Amino acid sequence: MAKPTTPAYNSGAMQNDAPLKMAHACVSMPELRETIDMLDARMVALLAVRQTYIERAAELKTGRDQVRDPARIEHLVAKVIDEGRKVGLSPDIAEPVWRALIEASISHEFKAFDKR
């Protein structure tokens, strides 16, 4: 059985959930970049947690043919686009980012499944 990734629940990025400065409040490029870097660190920590769920899915699935689920992919992408619209995220960003995330996750899950 493959050893799952250690969750990032206790990482500094996950614990530092203080509100970020709004983009319009950043008055210089260094300030803007620093805020983007903090946001990126939070996103990386969340992706690490998401990865642990992908690894658990590889443990729970009984067949390699269950790793890629086209209907689930399309449902997830539609859900993300819809949720993105609610919070102001352009579908032109949401869709390709999530499709890339899904494909990378599927690849990771195949590797985890094959190590069982």
Secondary structure, 3 states (H helix, E strand, C coil): CCCCCCCCCCCHHHHCCCCCCCHHHCCCHHHHHHHHHHHHHHHHHHHHHHHHHHHHHHHHCCCHHHCCCHHHHHHHHHHHHHHHHHHCCCHHHHHHHHHHHHHHHHHHHHHHHHCC
